[in-house]
């Protein structure tokens, strides 16, 4: 256990957004429960879900005031009495609450080891970003060689991982991203890049697929992009995986699914998958480590901010002016 009882952390003081996030120095160091581990946070992930939580719109999220952040990597400094297989000194990554801090308590079931020869910073994002991308492509999306995959928010953490994996599985990739990010997504292997601000993204995709639509669409944006995703998904055999709502809520009716959009519509939340289908997640994680070993998933290179600059990092993410993974260093 750390000698100090207090620590630096970012506290969300209201539901007014990241602007109401404050750096404090008197947050209490958590005491791990019997089934938890305490880590010294080396680096914490910044995700759009943090923006949603700051506005109170993340389902099941904490109510203000709370210590922000839910993804971290670091070194184990204490283990609960019932924890087995995790030792003090191990480097792990996982999800919970209170990641934007010097220390974080995590359920032992919610952590995985940092891959050998990787730093904590390089491993950050494997659970939330890379595992989400792989789940969307393989066990849920059932991607096959020769199929066309559309990836929304392709320059983000999940999007970049999905481009690499989809190309590895032999797909034609259509990346949807802001025009100034097209160079990045093409460098990762995207065959086509569409401006996310284009008024008719669905029409562009249908045109690129000879009028039939995409076999698999990875939808992380929501809002108007959700309707466009339905329209660009191939009828009868096409799959649309929904794992984000950054652009707002959207709806589809049973009438539309019957008469207009005859597609496979699948929801994905990696945290729910971990808790509700642990055996599936273990297989998914083994497959992901295989992609790590072969270099399909390379070590991450997050853009790292100091903890005190967390509100600015979240504001930039909310404005969609970032590329790739963002992180905070306590």
DRENDO-1510 file (C-alpha; in Angstrom, 1 decimal, always signed):
<recs>
REC; n; res; u; v; w
REC; 1; UNK; +0.0; +0.0; +0.0 .
REC; 2; UNK; +1.2; +3.6; -0.7 .
REC; 3; UNK; +2.4; +5.5; +2.4 .
REC; 4; UNK; +0.3; +8.5; +1.7 .
REC; 5; UNK; -3.5; +8.4; +2.3 .
REC; 6; UNK; -4.3; +11.2; -0.2 .
REC; 7; UNK; -3.5; +11.7; -3.9 .
REC; 8; UNK; -3.8; +13.9; -6.9 .
REC; 9; UNK; -6.9; +13.3; -9.0 .
REC; 10; UNK; -9.4; +14.9; -11.4 .
REC; 11; UNK; -12.8; +15.4; -9.7 .
REC; 12; UNK; -15.9; +16.0; -11.8 .
REC; 13; UNK; -17.8; +18.6; -9.7 .
REC; 14; UNK; -21.0; +18.8; -11.7 .
REC; 15; UNK; -22.7; +17.5; -14.8 .
REC; 16; UNK; -21.8; +20.6; -16.8 .
REC; 17; UNK; -19.1; +18.8; -18.9 .
REC; 18; UNK; -15.3; +18.7; -18.8 .
REC; 19; UNK; -15.0; +22.4; -17.9 .
REC; 20; UNK; -16.2; +21.5; -14.4 .
REC; 21; UNK; -13.4; +19.0; -13.9 .
REC; 22; UNK; -11.0; +20.1; -11.2 .
REC; 23; UNK; -7.5; +18.9; -10.2 .
REC; 24; UNK; -7.5; +18.1; -6.4 .
REC; 25; UNK; -4.7; +17.0; -4.1 .
REC; 26; UNK; -6.8; +15.6; -1.2 .
REC; 27; UNK; -8.6; +12.7; -2.9 .
REC; 28; UNK; -8.4; +9.5; -0.7 .
REC; 29; UNK; -6.2; +6.7; -1.9 .
REC; 30; UNK; -8.7; +3.7; -2.4 .
REC; 31; UNK; -8.5; +0.7; -0.2 .
REC; 32; UNK; -8.9; -2.5; -2.3 .
REC; 33; UNK; -11.7; -4.9; -1.4 .
REC; 34; UNK; -11.2; -8.6; -1.1 .
REC; 35; UNK; -11.6; -9.2; -4.9 .
REC; 36; UNK; -9.8; -6.0; -6.0 .
REC; 37; UNK; -6.3; -4.9; -6.8 .
REC; 38; UNK; -4.8; -1.4; -6.2 .
REC; 39; UNK; -2.6; +0.0; -9.0 .
REC; 40; UNK; -0.4; +3.0; -9.1 .
REC; 41; UNK; -1.7; +4.5; -12.3 .
REC; 42; UNK; +1.1; +5.1; -14.9 .
REC; 43; UNK; -1.2; +6.2; -17.6 .
REC; 44; UNK; -5.0; +6.7; -17.9 .
REC; 45; UNK; -7.0; +6.5; -21.1 .
REC; 46; UNK; -9.2; +9.4; -22.3 .
REC; 47; UNK; -12.4; +8.2; -24.1 .
REC; 48; UNK; -15.5; +9.7; -25.4 .
REC; 49; UNK; -17.4; +7.9; -22.6 .
REC; 50; UNK; -15.5; +10.3; -20.2 .
REC; 51; UNK; -17.1; +13.2; -22.1 .
REC; 52; UNK; -20.5; +11.6; -21.8 .
REC; 53; UNK; -20.1; +10.9; -18.1 .
REC; 54; UNK; -19.1; +14.6; -17.5 .
REC; 55; UNK; -22.5; +15.5; -19.0 .
REC; 56; UNK; -24.4; +12.8; -17.1 .
REC; 57; UNK; -25.4; +11.0; -20.3 .
REC; 58; UNK; -23.4; +7.7; -19.9 .
REC; 59; UNK; -25.7; +4.9; -18.9 .
REC; 60; UNK; -24.9; +3.7; -15.3 .
REC; 61; UNK; -22.1; +6.3; -14.9 .
REC; 62; UNK; -21.4; +7.9; -11.5 .
REC; 63; UNK; -23.1; +11.0; -10.3 .
REC; 64; UNK; -21.2; +14.1; -9.5 .
REC; 65; UNK; -19.0; +14.7; -7.6 .
REC; 66; UNK; -16.8; +11.8; -8.6 .
REC; 67; UNK; -13.3; +11.0; -9.5 .
REC; 68; UNK; -13.2; +10.9; -13.3 .
REC; 69; UNK; -11.8; +8.3; -15.7 .
REC; 70; UNK; -12.4; +4.6; -16.1 .
REC; 71; UNK; -9.4; +3.1; -18.1 .
REC; 72; UNK; -5.9; +2.8; -16.7 .
REC; 73; UNK; -2.6; +0.9; -16.9 .
REC; 74; UNK; -0.1; +0.7; -14.1 .
REC; 75; UNK; +1.7; -1.4; -11.5 .
REC; 76; UNK; -0.1; -3.4; -8.8 .
REC; 77; UNK; +0.8; -2.1; -5.3 .
REC; 78; UNK; -1.8; -4.1; -3.2 .
REC; 79; UNK; -4.1; -7.1; -3.7 .
REC; 80; UNK; -7.2; -8.2; -1.9 .
REC; 81; UNK; -7.4; -11.3; +0.2 .
REC; 82; UNK; -9.3; -13.4; -2.3 .
REC; 83; UNK; -7.2; -12.4; -5.4 .
REC; 84; UNK; -5.2; -15.1; -7.0 .
REC; 85; UNK; -2.9; -15.0; -9.9 .
REC; 86; UNK; -2.0; -11.3; -9.6 .
REC; 87; UNK; +1.0; -10.2; -7.6 .
REC; 88; UNK; +2.4; -6.9; -6.3 .
REC; 89; UNK; +4.7; -5.5; -9.0 .
REC; 90; UNK; +2.7; -6.8; -11.9 .
REC; 91; UNK; +1.9; -4.4; -14.7 .
REC; 92; UNK; -1.8; -4.6; -15.7 .
REC; 93; UNK; -4.5; -2.6; -17.5 .
REC; 94; UNK; -8.2; -2.6; -16.9 .
REC; 95; UNK; -11.4; -0.6; -16.4 .
REC; 96; UNK; -13.3; +0.7; -13.4 .
REC; 97; UNK; -14.0; +4.2; -11.9 .
REC; 98; UNK; -11.5; +6.8; -10.8 .
REC; 99; UNK; -8.7; +6.3; -13.4 .
REC; 100; UNK; -7.7; +10.0; -13.5 .
REC; 101; UNK; -5.8; +9.7; -10.3 .
REC; 102; UNK; -2.5; +8.5; -8.9 .
REC; 103; UNK; -4.0; +5.3; -7.6 .
REC; 104; UNK; -7.1; +3.2; -8.7 .
REC; 105; UNK; -8.8; +0.2; -7.3 .
REC; 106; UNK; -9.9; -2.4; -9.9 .
REC; 107; UNK; -11.8; -5.6; -9.8 .
REC; 108; UNK; -9.3; -8.4; -10.3 .
REC; 109; UNK; -11.7; -9.9; -12.9 .
REC; 110; UNK; -11.5; -6.6; -14.9 .
REC; 111; UNK; -7.7; -6.5; -15.4 .
REC; 112; UNK; -5.4; -8.2; -17.9 .
REC; 113; UNK; -1.6; -8.2; -17.9 .
REC; 114; UNK; +0.4; -5.8; -20.0 .
REC; 115; UNK; +2.0; -7.8; -22.9 .
REC; 116; UNK; +5.6; -8.8; -22.4 .
REC; 117; UNK; +8.1; -6.1; -23.6 .
REC; 118; UNK; +5.4; -3.5; -23.8 .
REC; 119; UNK; +5.2; -0.4; -21.7 .
REC; 120; UNK; +2.0; +0.6; -19.9 .
REC; 121; UNK; +1.5; +3.5; -22.3 .
REC; 122; UNK; +1.9; +1.1; -25.3 .
REC; 123; UNK; -0.7; -1.3; -23.8 .
REC; 124; UNK; -3.3; +1.4; -23.0 .
REC; 125; UNK; -6.3; +0.9; -25.2 .
REC; 126; UNK; -6.0; -2.8; -25.8 .
REC; 127; UNK; -9.1; -3.6; -23.7 .
REC; 128; UNK; -11.4; -0.8; -24.7 .
REC; 129; UNK; -10.2; +0.0; -28.2 .
REC; 130; UNK; -8.5; -3.0; -29.7 .
REC; 131; UNK; -10.8; -5.6; -28.1 .
REC; 132; UNK; -13.9; -3.6; -29.2 .
REC; 133; UNK; -12.6; -3.5; -32.7 .
REC; 134; UNK; -11.9; -7.2; -32.7 .
REC; 135; UNK; -15.3; -8.1; -31.2 .
REC; 136; UNK; -17.1; -5.9; -33.8 .
REC; 137; UNK; -15.2; -7.6; -36.7 .
REC; 138; UNK; -15.0; -11.2; -35.7 .
REC; 139; UNK; -17.4; -12.8; -33.2 .
REC; 140; UNK; -20.2; -10.3; -33.8 .
REC; 141; UNK; -19.5; -9.0; -37.3 .
REC; 142; UNK; -18.3; -12.3; -38.7 .
REC; 143; UNK; -16.1; -10.6; -41.2 .
REC; 144; UNK; -14.9; -12.7; -44.1 .
REC; 145; UNK; -12.2; -12.3; -46.7 .
REC; 146; UNK; -13.3; -10.2; -49.7 .
REC; 147; UNK; -16.0; -8.4; -47.8 .
REC; 148; UNK; -16.4; -4.6; -47.6 .
REC; 149; UNK; -16.2; -3.0; -44.2 .
REC; 150; UNK; -17.1; +0.6; -43.4 .
REC; 151; UNK; -15.5; +2.1; -40.3 .
REC; 152; UNK; -17.0; +5.3; -38.8 .
REC; 153; UNK; -14.7; +7.6; -36.7 .
REC; 154; UNK; -11.8; +5.7; -38.5 .
REC; 155; UNK; -9.1; +8.0; -37.1 .
REC; 156; UNK; -10.0; +7.3; -33.5 .
REC; 157; UNK; -8.6; +4.6; -31.2 .
REC; 158; UNK; -11.1; +1.9; -32.1 .
REC; 159; UNK; -11.2; +3.0; -35.7 .
REC; 160; UNK; -7.5; +2.7; -36.3 .
REC; 161; UNK; -7.4; -0.7; -34.7 .
REC; 162; UNK; -10.3; -1.8; -36.8 .
REC; 163; UNK; -8.6; -0.7; -40.0 .
REC; 164; UNK; -5.5; -2.8; -39.3 .
REC; 165; UNK; -7.5; -5.9; -38.3 .
REC; 166; UNK; -10.0; -5.6; -41.2 .
REC; 167; UNK; -7.1; -5.5; -43.7 .
REC; 168; UNK; -5.5; -8.4; -42.0 .
REC; 169; UNK; -8.7; -10.4; -42.5 .
REC; 170; UNK; -8.7; -9.6; -46.2 .
REC; 171; UNK; -11.4; -6.9; -46.3 .
REC; 172; UNK; -11.8; -3.8; -48.5 .
REC; 173; UNK; -11.9; -0.9; -46.0 .
REC; 174; UNK; -13.9; +2.3; -46.4 .
REC; 175; UNK; -12.9; +4.7; -43.7 .
REC; 176; UNK; -15.1; +7.6; -42.7 .
REC; 177; UNK; -13.2; +10.5; -41.1 .
REC; 178; UNK; -12.7; +14.2; -41.3 .
REC; 179; UNK; -10.9; +15.2; -44.5 .
REC; 180; UNK; -7.8; +16.3; -42.7 .
REC; 181; UNK; -7.4; +12.8; -41.2 .
REC; 182; UNK; -7.6; +10.9; -44.5 .
REC; 183; UNK; -3.8; +10.7; -44.8 .
REC; 184; UNK; -3.7; +8.9; -41.5 .
REC; 185; UNK; -6.4; +6.3; -42.2 .
REC; 186; UNK; -4.9; +5.6; -45.7 .
REC; 187; UNK; -1.5; +5.0; -44.1 .
REC; 188; UNK; -3.1; +2.3; -42.0 .
REC; 189; UNK; -4.4; +0.5; -45.1 .
REC; 190; UNK; -7.8; +2.0; -45.8 .
REC; 191; UNK; -8.7; +1.5; -49.5 .
REC; 192; UNK; -11.2; +4.5; -49.6 .
REC; 193; UNK; -11.7; +7.5; -47.4 .
REC; 194; UNK; -14.9; +9.4; -47.1 .
REC; 195; UNK; -15.3; +12.8; -45.5 .
REC; 196; UNK; -17.4; +12.4; -42.4 .
REC; 197; UNK; -19.0; +15.8; -43.1 .
REC; 198; UNK; -20.2; +14.6; -46.5 .
REC; 199; UNK; -24.0; +15.1; -46.8 .
REC; 200; UNK; -24.5; +11.7; -48.5 .
REC; 201; UNK; -22.1; +9.2; -46.9 .
REC; 202; UNK; -24.5; +6.3; -47.6 .
REC; 203; UNK; -24.6; +7.2; -51.3 .
REC; 204; UNK; -20.9; +7.3; -51.4 .
REC; 205; UNK; -20.6; +3.8; -49.9 .
REC; 206; UNK; -23.3; +2.4; -52.2 .
REC; 207; UNK; -21.5; +3.8; -55.2 .
REC; 208; UNK; -18.2; +2.3; -54.1 .
REC; 209; UNK; -19.9; -1.1; -53.7 .
REC; 210; UNK; -21.5; -1.2; -57.1 .
REC; 211; UNK; -24.9; -0.4; -55.6 .
REC; 212; UNK; -25.2; -3.3; -53.1 .
REC; 213; UNK; -23.9; -1.7; -49.9 .
REC; 214; UNK; -21.3; -2.7; -47.3 .
REC; 215; UNK; -21.1; -6.2; -45.9 .
REC; 216; UNK; -20.2; -4.9; -42.4 .
REC; 217; UNK; -20.5; -1.4; -40.9 .
REC; 218; UNK; -18.9; -0.4; -37.6 .
REC; 219; UNK; -21.0; +2.4; -36.2 .
REC; 220; UNK; -19.6; +4.4; -33.3 .
REC; 221; UNK; -21.1; +7.8; -34.0 .
REC; 222; UNK; -24.9; +7.5; -33.7 .
REC; 223; UNK; -27.2; +10.4; -34.6 .
REC; 224; UNK; -27.6; +11.1; -38.3 .
REC; 225; UNK; -24.7; +8.7; -39.0 .
REC; 226; UNK; -26.8; +5.8; -37.6 .
REC; 227; UNK; -29.5; +6.4; -40.3 .
REC; 228; UNK; -26.8; +6.6; -42.9 .
REC; 229; UNK; -25.3; +3.4; -41.7 .
REC; 230; UNK; -28.6; +1.6; -42.0 .
REC; 231; UNK; -28.9; +2.8; -45.6 .
REC; 232; UNK; -25.4; +1.8; -46.6 .
REC; 233; UNK; -25.6; -1.8; -45.1 .
REC; 234; UNK; -26.1; -4.6; -47.6 .
REC; 235; UNK; -29.7; -6.0; -47.5 .
REC; 236; UNK; -30.3; -9.4; -45.9 .
REC; 237; UNK; -26.7; -10.4; -45.3 .
REC; 238; UNK; -25.2; -7.1; -44.1 .
REC; 239; UNK; -24.3; -6.5; -40.5 .
REC; 240; UNK; -24.3; -3.2; -38.6 .
REC; 241; UNK; -22.5; -3.2; -35.3 .
REC; 242; UNK; -23.3; -0.3; -33.0 .
REC; 243; UNK; -20.8; +0.6; -30.2 .
REC; 244; UNK; -21.0; +4.3; -29.7 .
REC; 245; UNK; -23.4; +7.3; -29.6 .
REC; 246; UNK; -21.0; +10.2; -29.9 .
REC; 247; UNK; -23.3; +12.0; -32.4 .
REC; 248; UNK; -26.4; +11.6; -30.3 .
REC; 249; UNK; -29.3; +9.2; -30.1 .
REC; 250; UNK; -31.1; +7.7; -33.2 .
REC; 251; UNK; -33.9; +5.2; -33.6 .
REC; 252; UNK; -35.1; +2.5; -36.0 .
REC; 253; UNK; -38.5; +1.0; -36.0 .
REC; 254; UNK; -39.6; -2.6; -36.5 .
REC; 255; UNK; -41.4; -1.4; -39.6 .
REC; 256; UNK; -38.2; +0.0; -41.0 .
REC; 257; UNK; -36.3; -3.3; -40.3 .
REC; 258; UNK; -39.1; -5.2; -42.0 .
REC; 259; UNK; -39.7; -3.1; -45.1 .
REC; 260; UNK; -36.7; -0.7; -45.5 .
REC; 261; UNK; -33.5; -1.9; -43.8 .
REC; 262; UNK; -33.3; -5.7; -43.8 .
REC; 263; UNK; -30.0; -5.9; -42.0 .
REC; 264; UNK; -28.5; -7.6; -39.0 .
REC; 265; UNK; -28.4; -4.9; -36.2 .
REC; 266; UNK; -26.1; -5.7; -33.3 .
REC; 267; UNK; -25.2; -3.7; -30.2 .
REC; 268; UNK; -21.8; -3.9; -28.6 .
REC; 269; UNK; -20.4; -2.7; -25.3 .
REC; 270; UNK; -17.1; -4.3; -24.4 .
REC; 271; UNK; -17.7; -3.9; -20.6 .
REC; 272; UNK; -21.0; -5.7; -20.9 .
REC; 273; UNK; -19.4; -8.4; -23.1 .
REC; 274; UNK; -16.7; -8.9; -20.4 .
REC; 275; UNK; -19.3; -9.3; -17.6 .
REC; 276; UNK; -22.0; -11.2; -19.5 .
REC; 277; UNK; -19.9; -13.5; -21.7 .
REC; 278; UNK; -16.6; -14.0; -19.9 .
REC; 279; UNK; -15.8; -17.1; -21.8 .
REC; 280; UNK; -16.2; -15.2; -25.1 .
REC; 281; UNK; -14.1; -12.4; -23.8 .
REC; 282; UNK; -11.3; -14.8; -22.9 .
REC; 283; UNK; -11.3; -16.3; -26.4 .
REC; 284; UNK; -11.4; -12.8; -27.8 .
REC; 285; UNK; -8.4; -11.8; -25.6 .
REC; 286; UNK; -6.4; -14.8; -26.7 .
REC; 287; UNK; -7.1; -13.9; -30.3 .
REC; 288; UNK; -6.1; -10.3; -29.7 .
REC; 289; UNK; -2.8; -11.5; -28.1 .
REC; 290; UNK; -2.2; -13.5; -31.2 .
REC; 291; UNK; -2.6; -10.3; -33.3 .
REC; 292; UNK; -0.2; -8.6; -31.0 .
REC; 293; UNK; +2.3; -11.4; -31.4 .
REC; 294; UNK; +2.2; -11.2; -35.2 .
REC; 295; UNK; +2.4; -7.4; -35.3 .
REC; 296; UNK; -1.1; -6.8; -36.6 .
REC; 297; UNK; -1.8; -4.9; -33.5 .
REC; 298; UNK; +1.4; -2.9; -32.8 .
REC; 299; UNK; +2.3; -1.1; -29.5 .
REC; 300; UNK; +0.2; +2.0; -29.0 .
REC; 301; UNK; +1.5; +5.6; -29.3 .
REC; 302; UNK; -1.1; +7.6; -27.4 .
REC; 303; UNK; -0.9; +11.4; -27.2 .
REC; 304; UNK; -0.2; +11.9; -23.5 .
REC; 305; UNK; -1.2; +14.9; -21.4 .
REC; 306; UNK; -0.4; +15.8; -17.9 .
REC; 307; UNK; -3.2; +15.1; -15.4 .
REC; 308; UNK; -3.8; +18.8; -14.9 .
REC; 309; UNK; -4.5; +19.2; -18.6 .
REC; 310; UNK; -7.2; +16.5; -18.6 .
REC; 311; UNK; -10.1; +19.0; -19.1 .
REC; 312; UNK; -8.5; +20.4; -22.2 .
REC; 313; UNK; -7.8; +16.8; -23.6 .
REC; 314; UNK; -11.5; +15.9; -23.1 .
REC; 315; UNK; -12.6; +19.2; -24.7 .
REC; 316; UNK; -10.4; +18.4; -27.8 .
REC; 317; UNK; -11.9; +14.9; -28.0 .
REC; 318; UNK; -15.4; +16.3; -27.7 .
REC; 319; UNK; -14.6; +18.7; -30.6 .
REC; 320; UNK; -13.3; +15.8; -32.7 .
REC; 321; UNK; -10.1; +17.5; -33.3 .
REC; 322; UNK; -7.9; +14.6; -32.2 .
REC; 323; UNK; -6.4; +11.6; -33.9 .
REC; 324; UNK; -5.8; +8.2; -32.2 .
REC; 325; UNK; -5.6; +7.5; -28.5 .
REC; 326; UNK; -5.4; +10.2; -25.8 .
REC; 327; UNK; -4.0; +9.6; -22.4 .
REC; 328; UNK; -3.3; +11.3; -19.1 .
REC; 329; UNK; -0.1; +10.8; -17.0 .
REC; 330; UNK; -0.7; +11.3; -13.2 .
</recs>
